[in-house]
Amino acid sequence: MKVVKFGGTSVGSAQRMKHVANLISQDSTPKIIVLSAVSGTTNSLVAIAESIEKGKPEEALQKIVQLKTSYEVLVSELVSQTATQQKAQAILEEHFGLLEAQAKMVYSDSMQRLIVAQGELLSTKLFMLYLEEAQIAAEWWYAPDFMQIDSFKEPLIPQLRAGVMDKVKASPQHLFITQGFICVNEKGEIDNLKRGGSDYSATLIGAAISAEEVQIWTDIDGMHNNDPRVVENTYPIAELSFDEASELAYFGAKILHPSSIWPVQKFNVPVRLLNTMQPEARGTYISAKTGQEEVKALAAKDGITAIKIKSSRMILAYGFLRKIFEIFENYRTSIDMITTSEVAVSVTIDDNTYIEPILAELQKLGTVEVDYNQTIVCIVGNLVADSKGIVKKVFDSLEDIPVRMISYGGSKNNISLLVDVSQKVKALKQLNKGLFQN
């Protein structure tokens, strides 16, 4: 069995939904199809929830009407039979009626999660109607029936496996349609796997059932060797190891959600990244194996804050690093990079939610300097940190760009550099030239 995920742009219009239906019905291989919300829907739903939170129900209702109108257009282009159109209208009334009711209630966090969940429910239900009209047999699943998270927001894999396998065994179908992103929490409330969570849903399901492979279909033909939005003549990488893909996803390669790799890596389920618009393209294959390329790809992660803690007492001071890490741990803030000297420690974070109390605590340990608006540029490849000459090529490429921090040797697959965000595009272009074109 395969698990096949289609992102928001892949189901972003009636025409694209029909194309997806054609892709999944070309052979009889059993498949679990995981769909995102129609592109733009999640942002609209978040905006509706924000209006309710601000105590502006009329504004929320206006946004609901606008979103419903766009779905009415989608339905008119997706299905043509009278009976199917009536079913589609009933679906719209159900879900937009729920949104209208929420707009008149007092806001809560659980309400926000319920509102945002409507996107995936709408896309999967409307897609099922098209399959029905096209006489493609399939079964619709409600993801919270089997996708559960605990009080720490971690997925419950044994329950997921049991729930999915029970559904497969009880059904005569070989196509199953379900939602990405949404789940149920320990309180029994609708919750989600955070933004980009449809990738995570797909790899969790694939890992839980030991799928043949997980396919992630988007609007780009695989993971590229550099950011195609700012660098010309990039190309898709044919093969990546799980470690390499994980590094690239975490450090800014937007095609794959950063959390998506660990489930399939743990259960050794390969992932294939494919292009809905060009299904014939080879894409990127991610597995335990890796190719022979010395440098595979570059990625950049924005929104980084660099913090330097300097203490004249650090020399031979036991426990100094522990005290620093405990502060970040207490505020549940992850560290991306770290460098040390005899008198100072520099770290980077990508979440400034608790920056003020963190800085206040760090100032008790020494002098603190902060640089905002930084970017981590990540160089990923096969044993890149052990390769002769790589470091020289990197720094020759960046000879006129100030580098704030360097992380080298912590991973065999990654060299990370910290630069000001204003230098990001220049750094990516010059590294592209120095590492791939020469």
N, C-alpha and C positions, 0 to 999 in steps of 0.2 A: 504493500500500500504506500502511496505517496501522499504527502501533505503539500498543498499548493496554495500559496498566498498571493493575492492581488491587492495592490495598494490603491490609494484614493484616485490617482490619475488613471489607473487601469479600469476603474469603474466610474469614471468621472462624467460619462455621458451615456445616452441610450445606445449609441453606435458602439462605444467601447464595451459596454456590458454584453452586447450581442457578440462582439469579437471574443470576449472571454468565454462565453458559452460555447462558441465554436472550438476554442482551444482545449477546453476540458472534456469535450465529448468526442475527440478524434480517435480515442482508443478505449478499450474496456478495462484498463487498469483501474482498480479501486482507488479513489482519491477523496481526501478530506479537503474541501475548498474553504479557505479562510479569507474573508473579505474585510477590507477597511471601509470606513464611511466614504461616501461620494466626496471627491475633492472639494474643499472649501466648507463642507458641512460642519466639521468639528469646530473650526474657528467661529462659525456663525452661532453654534450652540454655546460655546464659551462666552461669546458676547451677550447672548440672551441671559445666561446665568449671572453675568456681571451686572446687567441692568437690574435684575431682581435683587441682587445683593445690595445695590445702591439705593434700593427703595423706589425704583422707577418702573412700576408695572406696565404703564402705558407704552413706554419705550420698548420694554421687552415684548409686549404684544405686537407692536409694529414690526419688530425684527422677526417674530414668528410668522407673521403674514408674508413678509418678503421671502423667507425661506420656503414656506409652503408653496408659494407661487412658482418658485424655481423647480420644485418637485412635481408640480402639476404639469409643467412643460416636459420634464423628464418622462413622466408617465405617458403623456400623449405621444411621445416619440418611441417609447419602449414597447408598448403593447397595443394591439389594434382590435382585438375581438371584444365585443360588448361585455360579455361575462367577465373577462379578465380585467377590463377597465373598471368595472364595478368593484371587483375585489381590490384593485389597486387604490381606488378612491376610499374604500373602507379602511385600508391600511393607513392612508394619509390622515383620515379623520381620527383614527385611534391614537396615533403618535403625536400629531399636532394638537389634538384635544388634550392629551396629557401635558404637553408643554404649556398650553393656555391655562390649564388648571394650576400648574406650578407657578405661573407668573402672578397669580392672585394669592399665593401663600407666603408665609414668612420664610426667608432664606435660611438654608443650612448647608453644611458641607455635603451631606448625603444627597440633598436635592441637586447640587451641582453635578455630582457623579451620575445621578439618574438622568439628568438632562443631556449630558454629553453622550451617554450610552445610546441615545435614540438614533444617532448617525449610523452605527453598524447594524442596528436592528432594521432600520429602513432599507439600507442597501441590500441586505441579505433577503429580506422579504420580497422586495420588488424584483430582485434578480431571480428568485424562485418563481415568481409569476411569469417572467419571460421564458424560463425553462419549461414551465407548464404549457405555455402557448406554443413553444417550439417542439413540444412532445419529447423533451429530454428528461428522462426519469431521474429524480433526485429526492433527497430527504433533507428537510431543514432541521437544524439543531439549535437549541438555545444554549449558548456557551456557558452561562453561569450554572447550568446543570452539572457541569464537570470541571470547569475552570475555577478553582478556589484558591484563595490566599489566606495566610495566617495573620496573626496580629503584627508580625514584622514585615508584612507585605510580600512574603515569600510564597511562591506557588507550591501547592501540595501535590507532588508528582504521583504518589501511589493512588490518591483519589482520582487524579486526572486519568491515569492509565485505566483504572477499573471502570470509570464512567464512560470513557470513549470505547473501550473494547466491548462493554455490555451493549452499547448502542449499535456497534458494527455487527455483533453476533445476532442481534434481534431484528436486523433489517435485511430485506432481500435486495436492496439497492447497492450500487457500487459508486455512486456520487453522493457526497454529504456536504451540505452547505452550512457554514457556521460563521460566527462573528469573531474578528480579532479584537484585541484591546480590552473588551469588557470581561468582568469576572464577578465573583461574589466574595465578600470578605467574611471575617470570623463572626461578625454580627448578623450575617445573613442579608446584608445590604448590597445593592449593586455597587460595584467598584470598578477600577480599571488598572491596567498595567502601565500607566503613564503614557505620555505622548510617544508615538512610534511603536506602541505596544503590539500592533498586529504582527510585526515580525516576530516578536517575543512569543505571542500566542502560537504562531505556526511552529517555531522551533521547539517550544515546550511540548506541543502535541506530538510532533515528529519524534522527539526523544522518548516521550512516555510510551509510545507504541512501537518503538524501534522501526521506524518507517524505512522504506527503501531509500528515499531521499526527501529532502524538503526543498521545494522550489519557491523562490521569492521573485515574483514578477513585478517589475516597475517600468518606468519610462526611459531607462538607460540600459545599454547592452553590457551590463556587468560592472564590477568595481574597476574604476580607471586608475591609471598610474599617477594621476595628478588631478587637481580640481579642474574639470572642463569648463567651468564657468569663468575662470580667470586665466587659464593657460591654454594655448592653442596646441593642436595636434597631439592630444592625449589619446590613449588607447586602452581598451579593456584588458585586464590581466587574466590570462587563461586559467591559472591555478594558484591557489593560496592555501597555506596550512591554516588550521584553526587559530593558532597563535598569531599569525600574521594578519588574518582577517579581524581578529579581536582588537589588535593594536590599531588598525586602520579605522575600524568602526568607532572605537573610543576616542580617537584623536581627530575625528572630524569627517570621515568619509560617510556622507549622508545616506548612501544607498541602503545601509544596514543599521538597524538599531543596536547600540552597544551591548545591551543585555542579551542579545539573541544567540551569541556564540556558545556560552557555557553549557546550555542544555545538550546541544548536539555534540559538542566536544566530549562531554562526560559519557554519552552513550554511543559515541562514534557513528553518528548519522550524518552523511554528507549533505551539503547545501549547494544548490545551484542558483545563481543569480541570472535572471533572464529578462529580456525586453519585450513587453507586451506589444509594442509597435513594430518590432522586428523579431518575431519569434524564431526566425531561421538563424539569428546570430548565436554564436557559440556561448557567449556569456562568461561567467566566472564560476569555476568549480572549487568548492572549499571542502577540504577533507583533512585527514591526519597527515597526508603526504604534502610535499612541497616541490616546486620546480627548482631549477638550478640557477635562476637569475640571482645575481649578487644583490641588487637593489630592485625591489618589486614596485614600490609606490611611495608617494608622498601624501600627507594629509595635514590639515591645519585646524586647530581648535581655538576659537576666539573666546572672548569673555573671561580671560585668565587674570588673576590677581597674584602678583609676586610679593612675598613678605620676607624681609630679612630681619633676623633677630641677632643682635650683636651683644656679646657680653665679655668683658675683660676677665671674668672669672671662669670662662669656659675651659681654659687650659687645664687638663687633667681633672675636670669637674665631672664626677660620675653622676649619671642620672639627668644630665641637662637635656639630652634628646628625649628621654622618656617624659619629662615634664612638658616639653613642647607638644609631643604627640598626644598626651593626655588632654591638653586643652582642646585640640581639634576633635578628639574623640568625644569629649563631653558635649560638644556642640554638633555632633554628627556631621562633620564636614570632612570630606575626603581630600587627601593631598595627592596631586598629580606628579610633581617633580620635587626632588630635594637635592641640594648640594651642601657640603659642609667644609669648614676650615677650622683652624684652631680657635678662632674667636667668634665665628658667626655661622649661622645656619640660614639658608634660604629655601623657602618652599613655595609652591604654587597651589592655588585652589581655583575651582571653577564655579563656586557657589558662595555668594556674598551675603547670604541671608543673615548670618550671625557675625558678620565682620566686625562690628563695633565691640561686642563683648569679647570676641577672640583677641582683638588688638589690646583691649584693656587688660586681659589676663597676661598676654605676652609681654606687655610693658613692665610687668613685675619681675621679669627675668632679665631684661636688658633693654637696649635701645632698639626701637623698631622702625623700619623703613618700609613703605608700601608703594608699589607701582601698579596702577590699574591699567586696564585696556591693553593687556598683553596677549600674545598669540603663541601657542605651542606648535611648532612645525615638527612633524614626526616623519622619520625616514625608516621605512620598513623593508625587510628583505630576508634572504636566507642566510642565517648566521652573520648578519651584517656587522655586528660588533667585533667579529673575529677576522673580518676580511681585510687583507692588506691593501693599503692605499685608499680605503674608503674615507677615512677621516680627512686625509689630505684633499681629496676631491670635494668633500663637503665644505671645508674652510676656504679652499681656493674659490669655490662658487660664491661664498658669502664674504669675500674679503672687504667689501665696502659697506657691509651691513652690521650694525652693532648687535652683538649676541649677549643677552642678559644672563642666561643660564644654559648649562649643557648637562644632559643626562646620558651617560655613555657607559656601557658595560653592565647595566642592570638587567638587560634582556639581550638574548642573542638575536632578537628580531627587530630591535628598535634603537635608534639614536634620536633623542628629542632635544630641540633647541627652543629657547624662549626669546622672542623678539617683540618689539612694539608692534601693535596692530597695524600701524601705518606702513610697516615694512613687510607685511605678510605677502602681498601679491608679488612684490619684487623678489622676495626670498624664494617663493615657489617657482617663479619663472627662471631665476638664475640657477637654482638647484636642478630644475628640469633640464636646463641646457648642460650643466656640468655633469650630471649623473646619467642622463639618458641619451643626449644627442652627441656627446663627444665620444 
